Amino acid sequence: MTDAAPSTVSVLIVDDHPVVRDGLRGMLESVPGFRVLGEAANGTEALERAAALDPDVVLMDLRMPGGPGVDAIRELARRGARAKVLVLTTYDTDSDTLPAIEAGATGYLLKDAPRQELFTAVRAAAEGRTVLSPAVASRLVSAVRTPAAPLSAREREVLALVARGTSNRETARELFISEATVKTHLTHLYAKLGVKDRAAAVAVAYERGILG
């Protein structure tokens, strides 16, 4: 009895360099199991093509004129797009990696990755598994471990209520403070945790043992 052949993964390639797009298309189409549905030259085009083609995976560059990749990743997540986003870029700085992951990217790979690593990453992304290049993984771990300003007792109370799914109005009522004060506490704790929204704040708080 032989193992079933892996299903074909459909891909949308997003990069502002035609030569890069051609190279990626050639690599993916040179092996069984991948089908390139189309290409886009920037984030704006990526949104249009993703909506029209419904790929399994979007291979997304980050820095592109006419529409950056992070904005497109965030918008795809907002729209509830089925496609998983695998960032493929030359940039591995904190200012690139963290916003991309926070925006909703499933994985982050550098363009100098070996062919087989790319193939494995695309298939893993299609299955919803997180894929990070070693350099990026190291940066994310460092970011999580970096000591941050401690939360005040009140900020911890607000965060605990947020983790329970409590709205700002309900939190204000629970703590006998105004909604404006709740929003101020949220702004401060977001800054201390290095996040931009409630869900990320709760996730980071559990990672760092602030909630538990």
Secondary structure, 3 states (H helix, E strand, C coil): CCCCCCCCEEEEEECCCHHHHHHHHHHHHCCCCEEEEEEECCHHHHHHHHHHHCCCEEEECCCCCCCCHHHHHHHHHHHCCCCEEEEEECCCCHHHHHHHHHHCCCEEEECCCCHHHHHHHHHHHHCCCCEECHHHHHHHHHHHHCCCCCCCHHHHHHHHHHHCCCCHHHHHHHHCCCHHHHHHHHHHHHHHHCCCCHHHHHHHHHHCCCCC
